[in-house]
Amino acid sequence: MTGEMGDVISKMQELYSHVYTHKNLAGGSGRMKDPWGHNPYDNELSCAAQKVIQALNPPPNVGDVNNASHIFGFKEIRVADLKGLKYLYTHFPCSRFVFNIRSEGEAFHKSQELHLHDEKLYRNSRAIPRLYTVMKKLIGEERVYLMDMAAWKDEETGSEYFNALGKWLGFENCKFPKVLHDNIVVNKSWLLDEERFEFDFQCYYKGSK
């Protein structure tokens, strides 16, 4: 799983919008006699979008690229509207979305104001949570999962929420011994948790429903 993608998704969205809405490109679809003629678009456009994400976050061993237990993913805060989310769930039909919500109220917004330094993102953060209900209605609970940071960051009980998330993703017997606190900001530096762990042999991928 990679970190944030910046504006990659919005740039991909712009390209696909151009392909579908450009007067000559759209008008030439299926009309091979025209100077802009081309065969109708098919699902290869979606395959291309997925290949871009995979290329930006390649597996450590290329030979394992088709391993059934591999899930390619990324975290992002810049997909801030339904149009962007629609692009993702349309061109990534096997995708699943984990939304990190925070029920901490004003403390959350003060944190955003301190670290985001982006007025648009700060404003959108108050409206974005309303998209979750819309997303669930559109594509269902099997593809949308909500994680409340106010709950999962707890050192004593937080791992239980990640155990449940792993099961939702299709993994069995994968028990988190603790929650790692990576990228904690200390003196303006991003620090990683010094303690690491690995799952034992009892943890395996069963597959999603």
C-alpha positions in Angstrom: 0.0 0.0 0.0 1.4 3.3 -1.0 1.0 6.7 0.6 -0.9 9.7 -0.7 -1.0 10.2 -4.5 -1.2 14.0 -4.7 -3.2 15.1 -7.7 -2.6 11.8 -9.7 -6.3 10.8 -9.4 -7.6 14.2 -10.5 -5.2 14.2 -13.5 -6.4 10.8 -14.5 -9.9 11.9 -14.1 -9.2 14.9 -16.4 -7.7 12.7 -19.1 -10.7 10.3 -19.1 -13.1 13.2 -19.1 -11.3 14.6 -22.2 -11.5 11.2 -23.9 -15.2 10.8 -23.3 -16.3 14.4 -23.9 -14.0 15.8 -26.6 -16.2 16.6 -29.6 -14.2 14.9 -32.2 -13.0 11.9 -30.1 -16.5 11.2 -28.9 -18.1 11.8 -32.3 -15.6 9.4 -34.0 -16.5 6.5 -31.8 -17.5 3.6 -34.0 -17.3 5.7 -37.2 -14.1 4.4 -38.8 -14.6 6.4 -42.0 -14.2 9.7 -40.2 -10.8 11.3 -39.7 -11.3 11.0 -35.9 -12.8 7.5 -36.3 -11.9 4.8 -33.8 -13.5 1.6 -32.4 -15.8 2.2 -29.4 -14.1 2.3 -26.0 -14.3 -0.8 -23.9 -13.1 -1.9 -20.5 -9.5 -1.5 -21.6 -9.7 2.1 -20.3 -10.4 0.8 -16.9 -7.6 -1.7 -17.2 -5.2 1.2 -18.1 -6.3 3.2 -15.1 -5.5 0.2 -12.8 -2.2 -0.4 -14.5 -1.2 3.2 -13.7 -1.8 2.7 -10.0 0.0 -0.6 -10.0 3.0 1.0 -11.9 3.2 3.8 -9.3 3.3 1.2 -6.5 4.8 -2.0 -8.0 5.0 -5.2 -5.9 8.4 -5.9 -4.4 8.6 -9.1 -6.4 7.3 -8.8 -10.0 6.7 -12.5 -10.2 4.1 -12.3 -7.4 2.0 -9.7 -9.3 -0.9 -12.2 -9.7 -0.9 -13.5 -6.1 -4.5 -13.7 -5.0 -3.8 -12.4 -1.6 -2.3 -9.1 -2.9 -4.3 -6.0 -2.5 -3.0 -2.9 -4.2 -4.1 0.3 -2.5 -3.2 3.8 -1.6 -4.3 6.5 0.9 -5.6 9.8 -0.3 -7.3 12.9 1.1 -7.6 14.8 -2.2 -10.6 12.8 -3.6 -13.1 15.2 -2.1 -16.2 15.0 -4.2 -18.7 12.5 -5.6 -17.4 13.0 -9.1 -13.9 11.8 -8.1 -15.3 8.9 -6.1 -17.5 7.9 -9.1 -14.4 7.8 -11.3 -12.7 5.4 -8.9 -15.6 3.0 -8.3 -16.4 3.0 -12.1 -12.9 2.4 -13.4 -11.8 0.3 -10.5 -14.8 -2.1 -10.4 -13.1 -4.5 -7.9 -12.1 -1.7 -5.6 -13.1 -1.3 -2.0 -13.1 1.9 0.0 -12.0 2.3 3.6 -13.0 5.8 4.9 -11.2 7.1 7.9 -13.7 9.2 9.9 -13.1 11.1 13.1 -15.8 11.7 15.7 -13.7 14.1 17.7 -15.5 17.2 16.7 -13.6 20.5 17.1 -10.3 18.8 18.0 -10.3 17.2 14.6 -10.8 20.4 12.8 -8.0 22.1 14.8 -5.7 19.3 13.7 -6.6 19.8 10.1 -6.1 23.5 10.2 -2.6 22.9 11.7 -1.4 20.3 9.3 -3.3 20.6 6.0 -2.4 24.1 5.2 -5.0 23.9 2.4 -8.2 26.0 2.8 -10.1 24.0 0.2 -9.3 20.7 1.9 -10.2 22.1 5.3 -13.6 23.3 4.0 -14.3 20.1 2.2 -13.5 18.0 5.3 -16.7 19.2 6.9 -18.8 18.2 3.9 -17.0 15.0 2.8 -18.4 12.7 5.6 -21.8 13.2 4.0 -20.5 11.4 0.9 -20.1 8.2 2.8 -23.8 7.6 3.1 -24.2 8.3 -0.6 -21.4 5.9 -1.4 -22.9 3.2 0.6 -26.2 3.6 -1.2 -24.5 3.6 -4.5 -22.2 0.6 -4.2 -23.1 -1.2 -1.0 -21.5 -2.1 2.3 -19.4 -4.8 0.8 -17.3 -2.1 -0.9 -17.5 0.7 1.7 -16.1 0.4 5.2 -15.9 3.2 7.9 -13.1 3.3 10.5 -13.5 5.9 13.3 -10.0 7.1 14.2 -11.3 8.2 17.6 -11.8 4.5 18.3 -9.0 2.7 16.5 -6.2 4.9 17.7 -6.8 3.7 21.3 -3.7 1.7 22.5 -5.7 -0.8 24.5 -8.6 -1.6 22.1 -7.6 -0.1 18.8 -6.3 -3.4 17.4 -9.8 -4.9 17.6 -10.9 -2.5 14.9 -8.1 -3.5 12.6 -8.9 -7.2 13.2 -12.4 -6.5 12.0 -11.1 -4.6 9.0 -8.9 -7.5 8.0 -11.8 -9.8 8.2 -13.9 -7.5 6.0 -11.1 -7.5 3.4 -11.2 -11.3 3.4 -8.4 -12.3 5.8 -8.8 -14.9 8.5 -7.1 -15.3 11.9 -5.1 -12.1 11.4 -4.7 -10.6 14.9 -3.1 -7.2 15.3 -1.1 -7.3 18.6 -1.1 -3.5 18.6 -1.8 -0.4 16.6 1.4 1.1 15.0 1.5 4.8 15.2 3.5 5.7 12.1 4.1 9.2 10.8 3.6 10.9 14.2 4.6 14.5 14.0 7.3 15.4 16.5 9.1 18.7 16.1 7.9 19.0 12.5 9.3 15.6 11.7 7.4 12.5 10.6 8.4 9.6 12.8 7.8 5.8 12.4 6.8 3.5 15.3 10.0 1.7 16.3 8.1 -1.5 17.2 7.1 -3.7 14.1 5.3 -7.0 13.9 4.4 -9.7 11.4 1.4 -12.0 11.3 2.0 -15.7 11.9 1.2 -18.7 9.6 -2.4 -18.9 10.9 -3.2 -15.6 9.1 -4.4 -16.3 5.6 -6.4 -14.8 2.8 -9.8 -16.5 2.4 -11.2 -14.0 -0.1 -14.0 -11.4 0.1 -17.6 -12.3 -0.3 
